[in-house]
Amino acid sequence: MSDPVKANSSPFRALPSVDQILRDEGTEWLKTSVGISRLTRMVRQVTEELRLEIQAQPANLTGGLNRESLLREALRRLEETVRREATSGLRRVINSTGVLIHTNLGRAPLSELARKAVANEAAGYCTLEYDLAAGTRGRRGDLVVDLLKELTGAEDALVVNNCAAASLLTLTVMAKGGETVVSRGELVEIGGDFRVPEVMANSGTQMIEVGTTNRTSVKDYRRALTTNTRLLMRVHPSNYRVIGFTSTPSIADLGALAQEVGIPLYVDAGSGALKDLTDLGLDDEPIIGDCVAAGADVISFSGDKLLGATQAGLVVGRTEIIQRLRRHPLYRALRADKLCLAALEATLSSYARGAERSEVPVLRMLALSEDEIEIRANTLAERINAQRSSQLRAEVIKGESAIGGGSGPNVFPKTALIALGHPSISALEIEKRLRSSNPPIIARIEEQRVLLDLRTTSPQEENDILTALEHFS
Ligand SMILES: *Cc1c(COP(=O)(O)O)cnc(C)c1O
């Protein structure tokens, strides 16, 4: 608080009060757009800001220190605050970064079918737990379970909030109070606070580390078994690779050991893949059906990584295990909601029809060839260069896209990039203006140039880019 004597003396007296500002007719539209209570909070903030500035550097207040100019300044700042808040919620953006599964941008974009299912079927009342034919209560996510069984060959399946929740649930139900054996080479951290040792600790299972960072054998697992062993765990290293002198048992080898000693094998596949993606350069993501066939008893993977749907943790495995997971109280806290199940249902049905490469955006974009992208980039670059109102120069150069989301850390599909330059506007400034356009366009900067990768930008979004670049004179 300011010194009361000082606050009562000029120039503080010229500062309009909260009430005065709220009564000014210039705030009418602000009241309707954000509501009176939020506006009051903003007015308090703005007057406090002005008070501090008058105290510290009165010379910086350009309009002078009379009541009229301070009121105008307060109103200007209020409008700015309201505008900023209006653009701070969840907004659609154009991803021109070339990173397919961009965690900061919401990971996988949904397919058209998934969007329709969410908006038209699931958003209102729906058959979430209702059996239409019988007119009685049905089971949540029935079709998703059936599709997952069909696509992976597993006996049963279950859906929770995300893959982190899936491993927390699996470890808690299967191994709490006992020991879980895991290789030292798999004690990874996946972006955003998922750390294998911490999930183990939170699940109440004792982590028994075996092998070394680079080499672990079946013998290592076998030697670690005790009467307290409840689970063998295999974690896909996802965003991290050890190369050189390395070895790790196959899932089939671990599955054989698990069966021999009567202890279940849990595979946290991370992204995983429902179908083989080797021809797209992804040759070391575990294929979920292969894990089932190789003898994994329970497997978890993400819904919004390479699968290309929404945030979800998919668990498939033996009936007896899935039933135990479903019956545990933790499942009730972690289960997926109707919007998630609708998106999964639509996406999995694309896989079931064999149409995933044309219908699921992540796979469709991954499958684009460098040539296809280059043709689009050349056309767009020509249109940018033809815009008379702008001095921006676009050039098409070779480059690389990335997978992101902790998948395929060493896979960089070849692409064609649009490189933007301007005689007087810096790359930083261009990038910033793109980011503040509507819809915002997210680009990257390399060597003083702004780069746009059309692999992750849809053809319909190219017009938005053109409009955003119209007035860089
Ligand atoms: C990504 C990942 C997770 C976390 O998945 P979310 O769906 O983001 O919760 C867990 N384990 C592995 C191996 C992963 O790659």
The ligand as a Gaussian input file, in Angstrom:
#p B3LYP/6-31G(d) Opt

LIG

0 1
 C        4.264000     -41.742000     -23.747000
 C        4.510000     -42.858000     -22.820000
 C        3.805000     -42.963000     -21.625000
 C        2.814000     -41.935000     -21.204000
 O        1.721000     -41.929000     -22.060000
 P        0.589000     -40.810000     -21.916000
 O       -0.500000     -41.315000     -22.801000
 O        1.198000     -39.537000     -22.363000
 O        0.191000     -40.778000     -20.490000
 C        4.054000     -44.033000     -20.801000
 N        4.966000     -44.953000     -21.132000
 C        5.686000     -44.895000     -22.284000
 C        6.685000     -45.957000     -22.567000
 C        5.465000     -43.836000     -23.173000
 O        6.154000     -43.751000     -24.316000

